[in-house]
Amino acid sequence: MDDGEIGPVPRGGRPAPSPPPEPEPAKDPGAMSIIDHLDELRRVLVHSLVAAAVAIILAWFWSGQMLDILVRPVKDFGVYFTAPNEAFLIRMKLSAIAGLFLVLPFILFRIYGFVLPGLYGRERRLVTPLLLSTTLLFYSGAAFCFLVVVPLVVRFMLGFGTSVMQPLLSIGPYFDFVARMCLAFGLIFELPILVFVLSTIGIVNPRWLLRSWRWALVIIFTVSAVLTPPDALSQCAMAIPVSLLYISSVLVAILATRGRERRRRAEDAAAAAAREVPEP
């Protein structure tokens, strides 16, 4: 029987009306379907790709000036390219890296805006400073490497030449050397974030990390030796600031853990006091 039709007629009475249809549940105006999520993800990807392409194209027009800055530590020794297309390819690589380096904050901001509606208030208060700190530390590590470490290491390594053995630098290997160094420093400078996150979620104890500082220094120097060229100066140039960052991050994690423990004790005390209040 269809909805709204009159039901069976009882004997000697009026026809019994059908029960009214159940009201549909109200929809949450802020809720998004899976299609809406996919459409928003598509917009994030498109905006990120367009921004990256525009930044790379703009960086191409200044690739010559950036290349001059790149080879400034070794300009006294001279830099050459050994293939007809090597200079063009290096400028393409430099434009791509500079463009992505420039547009990375925008891409991270768009990704953060995509996942932000699914986070609770407490998670937002944690993720926002972590995202800013991660970006700042990566840029700081890459800038420190390019401005301080690369000139020192290059001049130190080239100082081993003699009057007979003179350096002949090719732009390709030199560019790869600088790019790997800057990327390694940018990633290794994220160590404080890693220590802080692991301590905050309770995987490691920051006090144990502080007590095990000797083993941490051994690991840091070993990783630095793997990520940097095989010379003591490069290893120390990475390991010393990372060791300082490690100790400072452990101290910050200890303060954060103490604050979390105080809040937990206050919440437990409030819950115990609420249980002790007699019901009216």
C-alpha positions as CSV (number, residue, x, y, z in Angstrom):
1,M,0.0,0.0,0.0
2,D,1.4,3.4,-0.9
3,D,2.0,6.1,1.7
4,G,-0.9,8.4,2.2
5,E,-3.6,5.9,1.1
6,I,-6.5,5.2,3.4
7,G,-6.1,2.0,5.4
8,P,-8.6,-0.8,5.7
9,V,-12.1,0.2,6.8
10,P,-13.2,-1.4,10.0
11,R,-16.7,-2.6,10.4
12,G,-19.2,0.1,11.4
13,G,-16.6,2.8,11.5
14,R,-14.6,5.4,9.6
15,P,-11.6,4.3,7.6
16,A,-8.5,4.4,9.7
17,P,-6.0,7.0,8.4
18,S,-2.5,5.9,7.7
19,P,0.2,7.0,10.1
20,P,2.0,10.2,9.1
21,P,5.4,9.6,7.4
22,E,8.5,9.9,9.6
23,P,10.3,13.1,9.2
24,E,13.7,12.9,7.5
25,P,16.7,13.5,9.8
26,A,18.1,17.1,9.5
27,K,21.3,17.4,7.6
28,D,24.3,19.1,9.1
29,P,24.9,22.2,6.9
30,G,28.7,22.0,7.5
31,A,29.0,18.3,6.6
32,M,30.7,17.4,3.4
33,S,30.1,14.3,1.3
34,I,33.0,12.2,-0.1
35,I,32.4,13.9,-3.5
36,D,32.9,17.3,-1.8
37,H,36.1,16.1,-0.2
38,L,37.5,14.8,-3.4
39,D,36.5,18.0,-5.2
40,E,38.3,20.1,-2.5
41,L,41.3,17.8,-2.7
42,R,41.3,18.4,-6.5
43,R,41.3,22.1,-6.0
44,V,44.2,21.9,-3.5
45,L,46.3,19.9,-6.0
46,V,45.5,22.2,-8.9
47,H,46.3,25.3,-6.9
48,S,49.5,23.8,-5.7
49,L,50.6,22.7,-9.2
50,V,49.7,26.0,-10.7
51,A,51.5,28.0,-8.0
52,A,54.6,25.7,-8.4
53,A,54.6,26.2,-12.2
54,V,54.3,29.9,-11.9
55,A,57.1,30.1,-9.4
56,I,59.4,28.0,-11.5
57,I,58.7,30.1,-14.6
58,L,59.4,33.3,-12.7
59,A,62.6,31.8,-11.2
60,W,63.9,31.0,-14.7
61,F,64.2,34.7,-15.4
62,W,66.5,35.1,-12.5
63,S,68.3,31.8,-12.9
64,G,71.5,33.5,-14.2
65,Q,71.8,35.8,-11.2
66,M,71.1,32.8,-8.9
67,L,73.7,30.7,-10.6
68,D,76.2,33.5,-10.1
69,I,75.4,33.5,-6.4
70,L,75.6,29.7,-6.3
71,V,79.2,29.7,-7.7
72,R,80.4,32.7,-5.7
73,P,82.4,30.5,-3.2
74,V,84.4,29.0,-6.0
75,K,84.5,31.9,-8.5
76,D,88.2,32.4,-7.9
77,F,88.9,28.9,-9.1
78,G,86.6,29.1,-12.2
79,V,83.6,26.9,-13.0
80,Y,83.0,25.2,-16.3
81,F,80.4,23.1,-18.1
82,T,81.6,20.1,-20.1
83,A,78.5,19.4,-22.3
84,P,76.6,21.7,-24.6
85,N,73.4,21.4,-22.7
86,E,74.8,21.3,-19.2
87,A,74.5,25.0,-18.5
88,F,70.9,24.9,-19.7
89,L,70.0,21.9,-17.6
90,I,71.6,23.4,-14.5
91,R,69.6,26.6,-14.9
92,M,66.4,24.4,-15.3
93,K,67.2,22.5,-12.1
94,L,68.1,25.7,-10.2
95,S,64.8,27.3,-11.4
96,A,62.8,24.3,-10.3
97,I,64.4,24.1,-6.8
98,A,64.2,27.9,-6.3
99,G,60.5,27.9,-7.4
100,L,59.6,25.0,-5.1
101,F,61.6,26.5,-2.3
102,L,59.6,29.8,-2.8
103,V,56.2,28.3,-3.1
104,L,56.5,25.6,-0.4
105,P,54.8,27.7,2.4
106,F,51.8,28.2,0.1
107,I,51.5,24.5,-0.7
108,L,51.7,23.6,3.0
109,F,49.1,26.3,3.8
110,R,46.7,24.8,1.3
111,I,47.2,21.3,2.6
112,Y,46.7,22.5,6.1
113,G,43.5,24.3,5.1
114,F,42.3,21.0,3.6
115,V,42.8,18.9,6.8
116,L,41.9,21.7,9.2
117,P,38.1,21.0,9.3
118,G,38.8,17.5,10.4
119,L,40.8,18.5,13.5
120,Y,39.6,19.1,17.0
121,G,40.4,22.3,18.8
122,R,43.3,20.7,20.8
123,E,44.8,19.2,17.6
124,R,44.6,22.6,15.9
125,R,46.5,24.2,18.7
126,L,49.2,21.6,18.3
127,V,49.4,21.3,14.6
128,T,49.5,25.0,13.8
129,P,52.7,25.8,15.7
130,L,54.3,22.5,14.5
131,L,53.7,23.3,10.9
132,L,55.2,26.8,11.3
133,S,58.2,25.4,13.3
134,T,58.8,22.7,10.7
135,T,58.9,25.1,7.8
136,L,61.0,27.6,9.7
137,L,63.6,25.0,10.8
138,F,63.8,23.5,7.2
139,Y,64.5,27.0,5.7
140,S,66.9,27.8,8.6
141,G,68.9,24.6,8.0
142,A,69.1,25.1,4.2
143,A,70.1,28.8,4.6
144,F,72.7,28.0,7.3
145,C,74.2,25.4,5.0
146,F,74.3,27.6,1.9
147,L,75.6,30.7,3.7
148,V,78.0,29.2,6.2
149,V,78.8,25.5,5.7
150,V,79.2,25.4,1.9
151,P,81.8,28.2,1.6
152,L,83.8,26.8,4.5
153,V,83.7,23.2,3.2
154,V,84.4,24.1,-0.4
155,R,87.4,26.3,0.3
156,F,88.7,23.7,2.8
157,M,88.5,20.9,0.3
158,L,90.0,22.9,-2.6
159,G,92.9,23.9,-0.3
160,F,94.4,20.4,-0.8
161,G,95.5,21.3,-4.3
162,T,99.1,21.8,-5.2
163,S,101.0,23.8,-7.8
164,V,100.8,20.8,-10.1
165,M,97.3,19.6,-9.2
166,Q,94.8,22.4,-9.8
167,P,91.0,22.1,-9.4
168,L,88.8,22.0,-12.5
169,L,85.3,22.4,-11.3
170,S,82.3,21.3,-13.4
171,I,79.0,23.0,-12.7
172,G,77.0,19.7,-12.7
173,P,78.9,18.0,-9.8
174,Y,79.2,21.3,-7.9
175,F,75.5,21.9,-8.1
176,D,74.6,18.4,-7.0
177,F,77.0,18.8,-4.1
178,V,75.4,22.0,-2.9
179,A,71.9,20.8,-3.4
180,R,72.5,17.6,-1.4
181,M,74.2,19.5,1.4
182,C,71.3,22.0,1.7
183,L,68.7,19.3,1.6
184,A,70.5,17.3,4.3
185,F,70.8,20.3,6.6
186,G,67.2,21.2,6.0
187,L,66.1,17.7,7.0
188,I,68.4,17.3,9.9
189,F,67.3,20.6,11.4
190,E,63.9,18.9,11.8
191,L,65.3,16.9,14.7
192,P,63.8,19.1,17.4
193,I,60.3,18.7,15.9
194,L,60.8,14.9,15.9
195,V,62.0,14.8,19.5
196,F,59.2,17.1,20.6
197,V,56.4,15.1,18.9
198,L,57.7,11.7,20.1
199,S,57.9,13.1,23.7
200,T,54.5,14.8,23.5
201,I,52.7,11.6,22.4
202,G,54.5,9.6,25.0
203,I,56.7,7.3,22.8
204,V,59.9,8.5,24.3
205,N,60.7,10.0,27.7
206,P,62.5,13.4,27.3
207,R,64.3,12.9,30.6
208,W,65.7,9.6,29.3
209,L,66.8,11.4,26.1
210,L,68.6,14.0,28.2
211,R,70.4,11.2,30.3
212,S,71.4,9.5,27.1
213,W,73.0,12.5,25.5
214,R,76.3,10.6,24.9
215,W,74.6,8.0,22.7
216,A,72.7,10.8,21.0
217,L,75.9,12.6,20.1
218,V,77.4,9.4,18.7
219,I,74.3,8.9,16.5
220,I,74.3,12.5,15.4
221,F,77.9,12.5,14.4
222,T,77.4,9.2,12.6
223,V,74.4,10.4,10.6
224,S,76.3,13.6,9.8
225,A,79.2,11.6,8.4
226,V,76.8,9.7,6.2
227,L,74.9,12.8,4.9
228,T,77.9,15.1,4.4
229,P,81.0,14.7,2.2
230,P,83.8,12.5,3.7
231,D,85.6,15.2,5.6
232,A,85.7,16.2,9.3
233,L,84.8,19.8,8.7
234,S,81.5,19.0,7.0
235,Q,80.7,16.5,9.6
236,C,81.4,18.9,12.5
237,A,79.5,21.8,10.7
238,M,76.4,19.6,10.7
239,A,76.8,17.7,14.0
240,I,77.6,20.7,16.3
241,P,74.5,22.8,15.5
242,V,72.3,19.6,15.4
243,S,73.6,18.6,18.9
244,L,72.7,22.0,20.2
245,L,69.2,21.7,18.6
246,Y,68.8,18.2,20.1
247,I,69.6,19.4,23.7
248,S,67.4,22.4,23.4
249,S,64.5,20.4,21.9
250,V,64.8,17.8,24.8
251,L,64.6,20.7,27.3
252,V,61.5,22.1,25.6
253,A,60.0,18.6,25.5
254,I,60.6,18.3,29.3
255,L,58.8,21.6,29.9
256,A,55.9,20.5,27.6
257,T,55.7,17.1,29.4
258,R,55.6,18.8,32.8
259,G,52.8,21.1,31.6
260,R,50.8,18.1,30.3
261,E,51.3,16.2,33.6
262,R,50.1,19.3,35.6
263,R,47.0,19.6,33.4
264,R,46.3,15.9,33.8
265,R,46.7,16.0,37.6
266,A,44.3,19.0,37.7
267,E,41.8,17.2,35.6
268,D,42.0,14.1,37.8
269,A,41.6,16.2,40.9
270,A,38.6,18.0,39.4
271,A,37.0,14.7,38.4
272,A,37.6,13.2,41.9
273,A,36.1,16.3,43.5
274,A,33.0,16.0,41.3
275,R,32.6,12.4,42.3
276,E,32.8,13.2,46.0
277,V,30.0,15.8,45.7
278,P,26.8,14.1,47.0
279,E,23.9,14.0,44.6
280,P,20.9,16.1,45.8
